[in-house]
């Protein structure tokens, strides 16, 4: 086999350079992509877990703030009617309840526990002295969950589920003369909660002190799901977890064990907020597509730089090799003088010296 054929079988320095750069780009790009994708998925899960905790706290704060506003209104009204007669109190209670969108009822009970003035005269004359809200309201403002409707006199039907707000009514000397109470409609609070949850793009489960579901923004939930987040909320432990809900999907869930705001008494409510886990996967997928674009751009830039490098430093070796081959065949030519690299200068100088010696002989 001739030397020329051996030379033809060996790859050129240009091909080897391009092959090395291409292999390096593929290996490095693949490893970087897999590593970054894993890190992005982890980062996405951690971000969503943190975000659901923040959103759950936001929902809790918004709901508690609304409850606190109504509670503060009742306390202010208790001070306003301190010196009024029952008829004047009745008129003010009519104005307080208004159309009944927030408060469904309000009443004033004397120290004997008898309702002396009320909205639309509902429960007027009824004895409430044995109720917990009256016993507590005589001494201090209170807020209590009243999930069961009160039995009304014949012809009045039943009151809707409510949150009972009460405050003592004191005269100018600071002595208690009665208790002012109001019923905050649960359905209004539930509607406000749904609006906030919809704005924050999360699902919310609001649970009362007896473990009953007050609001489920994700649809009708017939029974309480047996989930770590729900158990944590009912036991008073805040937690964030990844869990599979009854619909078969994975969710990041955050439990808020208490609905509280400033000096608002606890109603015994707890809250569980959730967001689908695939939201993190969508974010990671979007970032992955962006990363592929940047990696491809980097590869093209590296290819351009490689072409410039080959043209500037590799091809001169090929030119010198072809000239050396022609010189070996007896051609009277001299290699070009190039200053690209020191090695190229050394090889060129060596070929010139060899030619000089051959001519001497």
WOWO-V530642 format. One record per residue. RES is the residue in one letter. PHI is phi in degrees with one decimal (none if undefined). BURIAL is # if it has 16 or more other ideal C-beta (glycine too) atoms within 10 Angstrom, else .. D_FIRST is the distance of its C-alpha to the first C-alpha in whole Angstrom. Layout:
BEGIN
res->RES phi->PHI burial->BURIAL d_first->D_FIRST
res->RES phi->PHI burial->BURIAL d_first->D_FIRST
END
This chain:
BEGIN
res->X phi->none burial->. d_first->0
res->X phi->-76.4 burial->. d_first->4
res->X phi->-67.0 burial->. d_first->7
res->X phi->-60.8 burial->. d_first->8
res->X phi->-65.2 burial->. d_first->7
res->X phi->-61.7 burial->. d_first->7
res->X phi->-65.5 burial->. d_first->11
res->X phi->-68.5 burial->. d_first->12
res->X phi->-72.5 burial->. d_first->11
res->X phi->-74.8 burial->. d_first->14
res->X phi->-68.4 burial->. d_first->17
res->X phi->-76.4 burial->. d_first->19
res->X phi->-63.4 burial->. d_first->22
res->X phi->-62.9 burial-># d_first->25
res->X phi->-63.3 burial->. d_first->23
res->X phi->-62.8 burial->. d_first->24
res->X phi->-64.1 burial-># d_first->27
res->X phi->-62.5 burial-># d_first->28
res->X phi->-63.3 burial->. d_first->27
res->X phi->-64.3 burial->. d_first->29
res->X phi->-64.0 burial-># d_first->32
res->X phi->-63.0 burial->. d_first->32
res->X phi->-63.4 burial->. d_first->32
res->X phi->-64.4 burial->. d_first->34
res->X phi->-64.6 burial-># d_first->37
res->X phi->-64.3 burial->. d_first->37
res->X phi->-65.3 burial->. d_first->37
res->X phi->-64.4 burial->. d_first->40
res->X phi->-64.3 burial-># d_first->41
res->X phi->-65.1 burial->. d_first->42
res->X phi->-62.6 burial->. d_first->43
res->X phi->-64.6 burial->. d_first->45
res->X phi->-63.3 burial->. d_first->47
res->X phi->-64.3 burial->. d_first->47
res->X phi->-65.7 burial->. d_first->49
res->X phi->-67.4 burial-># d_first->51
res->X phi->-63.5 burial-># d_first->52
res->X phi->-62.9 burial->. d_first->53
res->X phi->-66.5 burial->. d_first->55
res->X phi->-65.9 burial-># d_first->57
res->X phi->-64.3 burial-># d_first->58
res->X phi->-63.4 burial->. d_first->59
res->X phi->-63.6 burial->. d_first->61
res->X phi->-62.8 burial-># d_first->62
res->X phi->-63.9 burial-># d_first->64
res->X phi->-65.1 burial->. d_first->65
res->X phi->-66.4 burial->. d_first->67
res->X phi->-64.8 burial-># d_first->68
res->X phi->-62.4 burial-># d_first->70
res->X phi->-67.0 burial->. d_first->71
res->X phi->-66.2 burial-># d_first->72
res->X phi->-67.3 burial-># d_first->74
res->X phi->-65.1 burial-># d_first->76
res->X phi->-67.0 burial->. d_first->77
res->X phi->-66.3 burial-># d_first->78
res->X phi->-62.6 burial-># d_first->80
res->X phi->-64.3 burial->. d_first->82
res->X phi->-63.3 burial-># d_first->82
res->X phi->-63.4 burial-># d_first->84
res->X phi->-60.0 burial-># d_first->86
res->X phi->-65.3 burial->. d_first->87
res->X phi->-63.2 burial-># d_first->88
res->X phi->-65.8 burial-># d_first->90
res->X phi->-64.0 burial-># d_first->92
res->X phi->-64.4 burial->. d_first->93
res->X phi->-63.8 burial-># d_first->94
res->X phi->-63.3 burial-># d_first->96
res->X phi->-65.9 burial-># d_first->97
res->X phi->-61.8 burial->. d_first->99
res->X phi->-66.3 burial-># d_first->101
res->X phi->-64.3 burial-># d_first->102
res->X phi->-65.3 burial-># d_first->103
res->X phi->-63.4 burial-># d_first->105
res->X phi->-65.2 burial-># d_first->107
res->X phi->-63.5 burial-># d_first->108
res->X phi->-65.4 burial->. d_first->109
res->X phi->-65.4 burial-># d_first->111
res->X phi->-61.9 burial-># d_first->113
res->X phi->-74.9 burial->. d_first->114
res->X phi->-70.9 burial->. d_first->115
res->X phi->-97.5 burial-># d_first->117
res->X phi->-58.6 burial-># d_first->119
res->X phi->-114.0 burial->. d_first->122
res->X phi->-87.5 burial->. d_first->122
res->X phi->-85.5 burial->. d_first->124
res->X phi->-55.5 burial-># d_first->123
res->X phi->-66.5 burial->. d_first->123
res->X phi->-66.1 burial->. d_first->121
res->X phi->-61.3 burial-># d_first->119
res->X phi->-58.5 burial-># d_first->118
res->X phi->-63.0 burial->. d_first->118
res->X phi->-69.0 burial-># d_first->115
res->X phi->-68.9 burial-># d_first->113
res->X phi->-61.5 burial->. d_first->113
res->X phi->-70.0 burial->. d_first->112
res->X phi->-62.8 burial-># d_first->109
res->X phi->-77.0 burial-># d_first->108
res->X phi->62.2 burial->. d_first->108
res->X phi->-84.5 burial->. d_first->106
res->X phi->78.5 burial->. d_first->105
res->X phi->-75.7 burial->. d_first->101
res->X phi->-102.2 burial-># d_first->101
res->X phi->-90.7 burial-># d_first->104
res->X phi->-95.0 burial-># d_first->105
res->X phi->-164.4 burial-># d_first->109
res->X phi->-149.4 burial-># d_first->110
res->X phi->-154.0 burial-># d_first->114
res->X phi->-123.8 burial-># d_first->116
res->X phi->-114.6 burial-># d_first->118
res->X phi->-74.8 burial->. d_first->121
res->X phi->-64.5 burial->. d_first->121
res->X phi->-81.8 burial->. d_first->123
res->X phi->87.9 burial-># d_first->119
res->X phi->-92.2 burial->. d_first->121
res->X phi->-70.6 burial-># d_first->119
res->X phi->-97.5 burial-># d_first->121
res->X phi->-151.1 burial-># d_first->119
res->X phi->-156.7 burial-># d_first->116
res->X phi->-67.3 burial-># d_first->114
res->X phi->55.7 burial->. d_first->115
res->X phi->60.3 burial->. d_first->118
res->X phi->-71.2 burial-># d_first->115
res->X phi->68.3 burial-># d_first->116
res->X phi->-61.3 burial-># d_first->119
res->X phi->86.4 burial->. d_first->122
res->X phi->-73.1 burial-># d_first->119
res->X phi->-95.3 burial->. d_first->119
res->X phi->-117.6 burial-># d_first->116
res->X phi->-64.4 burial->. d_first->117
res->X phi->-93.8 burial->. d_first->115
res->X phi->-76.9 burial-># d_first->112
res->X phi->-68.3 burial->. d_first->109
res->X phi->-68.8 burial-># d_first->109
res->X phi->-70.8 burial-># d_first->113
res->X phi->-62.1 burial->. d_first->113
res->X phi->-78.3 burial-># d_first->110
res->X phi->-65.8 burial-># d_first->111
res->X phi->-66.0 burial-># d_first->114
res->X phi->-102.5 burial->. d_first->113
res->X phi->-160.4 burial->. d_first->110
res->X phi->-63.0 burial-># d_first->107
res->X phi->-145.5 burial-># d_first->105
res->X phi->-136.6 burial-># d_first->102
res->X phi->-134.3 burial-># d_first->102
res->X phi->-80.8 burial-># d_first->100
res->X phi->-121.9 burial-># d_first->102
res->X phi->-65.5 burial->. d_first->100
res->X phi->-94.9 burial->. d_first->103
res->X phi->-69.0 burial->. d_first->105
res->X phi->-79.8 burial-># d_first->109
res->X phi->-75.3 burial->. d_first->111
res->X phi->-99.2 burial->. d_first->114
res->X phi->-59.1 burial->. d_first->117
res->X phi->-57.5 burial->. d_first->118
res->X phi->99.5 burial->. d_first->116
res->X phi->-103.0 burial->. d_first->114
res->X phi->71.5 burial->. d_first->111
res->X phi->-128.0 burial->. d_first->108
res->X phi->-74.0 burial-># d_first->107
res->X phi->-72.2 burial->. d_first->103
res->X phi->-61.4 burial-># d_first->101
res->X phi->-151.4 burial-># d_first->101
res->X phi->-109.7 burial-># d_first->101
res->X phi->-91.1 burial-># d_first->104
res->X phi->-115.3 burial-># d_first->105
res->X phi->-144.8 burial-># d_first->108
res->X phi->-150.9 burial-># d_first->110
res->X phi->-70.7 burial-># d_first->113
res->X phi->-102.6 burial-># d_first->116
res->X phi->-115.0 burial->. d_first->118
res->X phi->-81.6 burial->. d_first->121
res->X phi->-63.0 burial->. d_first->122
res->X phi->-86.6 burial->. d_first->123
res->X phi->87.0 burial->. d_first->119
res->X phi->-86.1 burial->. d_first->121
res->X phi->-74.0 burial->. d_first->119
res->X phi->-114.1 burial->. d_first->121
res->X phi->169.5 burial-># d_first->118
res->X phi->-132.5 burial-># d_first->115
res->X phi->-99.8 burial-># d_first->113
res->X phi->-132.0 burial-># d_first->110
res->X phi->-148.6 burial-># d_first->108
res->X phi->-106.8 burial-># d_first->105
res->X phi->-88.2 burial-># d_first->102
res->X phi->-63.0 burial-># d_first->100
res->X phi->-62.9 burial-># d_first->97
res->X phi->-64.7 burial->. d_first->96
res->X phi->-66.6 burial-># d_first->96
res->X phi->-61.7 burial-># d_first->94
res->X phi->-65.1 burial-># d_first->91
res->X phi->-64.8 burial->. d_first->91
res->X phi->-63.6 burial-># d_first->90
res->X phi->-64.6 burial-># d_first->88
res->X phi->-62.8 burial->. d_first->86
res->X phi->-63.5 burial->. d_first->86
res->X phi->-66.0 burial-># d_first->84
res->X phi->-62.9 burial-># d_first->82
res->X phi->-66.5 burial->. d_first->81
res->X phi->-66.3 burial->. d_first->80
res->X phi->-90.6 burial-># d_first->78
res->X phi->60.4 burial->. d_first->76
res->X phi->-135.7 burial-># d_first->77
res->X phi->-101.9 burial-># d_first->79
res->X phi->-129.9 burial-># d_first->82
res->X phi->-122.0 burial-># d_first->84
res->X phi->-103.8 burial-># d_first->87
res->X phi->-121.1 burial-># d_first->89
res->X phi->-88.4 burial-># d_first->93
res->X phi->-67.1 burial->. d_first->94
res->X phi->-94.2 burial->. d_first->95
res->X phi->85.7 burial->. d_first->91
res->X phi->-89.0 burial->. d_first->92
res->X phi->-83.0 burial-># d_first->89
res->X phi->-85.8 burial-># d_first->91
res->X phi->-139.4 burial-># d_first->88
res->X phi->-132.0 burial-># d_first->85
res->X phi->-70.5 burial-># d_first->83
res->X phi->-83.3 burial->. d_first->80
res->X phi->124.2 burial->. d_first->83
res->X phi->-72.5 burial->. d_first->85
res->X phi->-114.7 burial->. d_first->85
res->X phi->-73.2 burial->. d_first->87
res->X phi->-138.6 burial->. d_first->86
res->X phi->-65.8 burial->. d_first->85
res->X phi->-69.1 burial-># d_first->81
res->X phi->-86.9 burial->. d_first->81
res->X phi->-129.5 burial-># d_first->78
res->X phi->-57.0 burial->. d_first->78
res->X phi->-66.7 burial-># d_first->79
res->X phi->-66.8 burial-># d_first->82
res->X phi->-63.7 burial->. d_first->83
res->X phi->-64.1 burial-># d_first->82
res->X phi->-64.4 burial-># d_first->84
res->X phi->-72.9 burial-># d_first->87
res->X phi->-91.7 burial->. d_first->87
res->X phi->83.8 burial->. d_first->87
res->X phi->-119.0 burial->. d_first->84
res->X phi->-67.2 burial-># d_first->81
res->X phi->-156.6 burial-># d_first->78
res->X phi->-127.1 burial-># d_first->74
res->X phi->-146.1 burial-># d_first->72
res->X phi->-105.0 burial->. d_first->70
res->X phi->-146.8 burial->. d_first->71
res->X phi->-97.5 burial->. d_first->71
res->X phi->-86.3 burial-># d_first->74
res->X phi->-57.6 burial->. d_first->76
res->X phi->-78.7 burial->. d_first->74
res->X phi->90.2 burial->. d_first->71
res->X phi->-96.4 burial->. d_first->69
res->X phi->-85.1 burial->. d_first->68
res->X phi->-133.1 burial-># d_first->71
res->X phi->-87.0 burial-># d_first->71
res->X phi->-123.6 burial-># d_first->75
res->X phi->-128.6 burial-># d_first->77
res->X phi->-104.8 burial-># d_first->81
res->X phi->-118.6 burial-># d_first->84
res->X phi->-75.9 burial-># d_first->86
res->X phi->-147.8 burial->. d_first->89
res->X phi->-96.9 burial-># d_first->90
res->X phi->-137.2 burial-># d_first->92
res->X phi->-157.4 burial-># d_first->93
res->X phi->52.4 burial->. d_first->95
res->X phi->-99.1 burial->. d_first->98
res->X phi->-67.7 burial-># d_first->98
res->X phi->-62.3 burial->. d_first->99
res->X phi->-70.3 burial->. d_first->96
res->X phi->-94.7 burial-># d_first->96
res->X phi->80.5 burial->. d_first->94
res->X phi->-82.6 burial-># d_first->92
res->X phi->-134.7 burial-># d_first->88
res->X phi->-138.3 burial-># d_first->85
res->X phi->-125.5 burial-># d_first->81
res->X phi->-108.8 burial-># d_first->79
res->X phi->-142.8 burial-># d_first->76
res->X phi->-145.5 burial-># d_first->73
res->X phi->-58.3 burial-># d_first->70
res->X phi->-68.6 burial-># d_first->67
res->X phi->-70.4 burial->. d_first->64
res->X phi->-62.3 burial-># d_first->65
res->X phi->-66.2 burial-># d_first->63
res->X phi->-66.1 burial->. d_first->60
res->X phi->-64.1 burial->. d_first->61
res->X phi->-63.7 burial-># d_first->61
res->X phi->-64.9 burial-># d_first->58
res->X phi->-65.5 burial->. d_first->56
res->X phi->-64.5 burial->. d_first->57
res->X phi->-68.1 burial-># d_first->56
res->X phi->-64.9 burial->. d_first->53
res->X phi->-62.6 burial->. d_first->52
res->X phi->-65.1 burial->. d_first->53
res->X phi->-67.5 burial-># d_first->51
res->X phi->-61.4 burial->. d_first->48
res->X phi->-61.1 burial->. d_first->49
res->X phi->-67.9 burial->. d_first->48
res->X phi->-66.3 burial-># d_first->45
res->X phi->-64.1 burial->. d_first->44
res->X phi->-64.3 burial->. d_first->45
res->X phi->-63.6 burial->. d_first->44
res->X phi->-63.5 burial-># d_first->40
res->X phi->-65.2 burial->. d_first->40
res->X phi->-64.0 burial->. d_first->42
res->X phi->-66.1 burial-># d_first->39
res->X phi->-62.8 burial->. d_first->36
res->X phi->-63.3 burial->. d_first->38
res->X phi->-64.8 burial->. d_first->38
res->X phi->-64.8 burial-># d_first->34
res->X phi->-62.1 burial->. d_first->34
res->X phi->-64.9 burial->. d_first->36
res->X phi->-64.3 burial->. d_first->34
res->X phi->-63.3 burial-># d_first->31
res->X phi->-65.5 burial->. d_first->32
res->X phi->-86.8 burial->. d_first->34
res->X phi->-123.2 burial->. d_first->31
res->X phi->-94.8 burial-># d_first->28
res->X phi->-60.8 burial->. d_first->27
res->X phi->-56.7 burial-># d_first->28
res->X phi->-66.0 burial-># d_first->25
res->X phi->-65.9 burial->. d_first->23
res->X phi->-61.9 burial->. d_first->24
res->X phi->-64.1 burial-># d_first->24
res->X phi->-64.8 burial->. d_first->20
res->X phi->-66.7 burial->. d_first->20
res->X phi->-65.1 burial-># d_first->22
res->X phi->-62.0 burial-># d_first->20
res->X phi->-65.1 burial->. d_first->17
res->X phi->-69.0 burial->. d_first->19
res->X phi->-62.0 burial-># d_first->21
res->X phi->-63.7 burial->. d_first->18
res->X phi->-82.4 burial->. d_first->18
res->X phi->104.3 burial->. d_first->21
res->X phi->-72.1 burial->. d_first->23
res->X phi->-91.3 burial->. d_first->27
res->X phi->-130.4 burial->. d_first->27
res->X phi->-119.0 burial->. d_first->28
res->X phi->-66.3 burial-># d_first->28
res->X phi->-67.9 burial->. d_first->31
res->X phi->-83.8 burial->. d_first->33
res->X phi->-125.9 burial->. d_first->34
res->X phi->-115.8 burial->. d_first->36
res->X phi->-64.0 burial->. d_first->35
res->X phi->-140.2 burial->. d_first->34
res->X phi->-65.1 burial->. d_first->34
res->X phi->-62.9 burial->. d_first->30
res->X phi->-65.8 burial-># d_first->29
res->X phi->-62.3 burial->. d_first->32
res->X phi->-63.7 burial->. d_first->31
res->X phi->-65.4 burial-># d_first->27
res->X phi->-61.2 burial-># d_first->28
res->X phi->-62.6 burial->. d_first->31
res->X phi->-65.2 burial->. d_first->28
res->X phi->-65.3 burial-># d_first->26
res->X phi->-63.2 burial->. d_first->29
res->X phi->-64.8 burial->. d_first->30
res->X phi->-63.0 burial->. d_first->27
res->X phi->-62.9 burial->. d_first->27
res->X phi->-62.3 burial->. d_first->31
res->X phi->-64.5 burial->. d_first->30
res->X phi->-63.5 burial->. d_first->27
res->X phi->-68.1 burial->. d_first->30
res->X phi->-65.5 burial->. d_first->33
res->X phi->-85.2 burial->. d_first->31
END
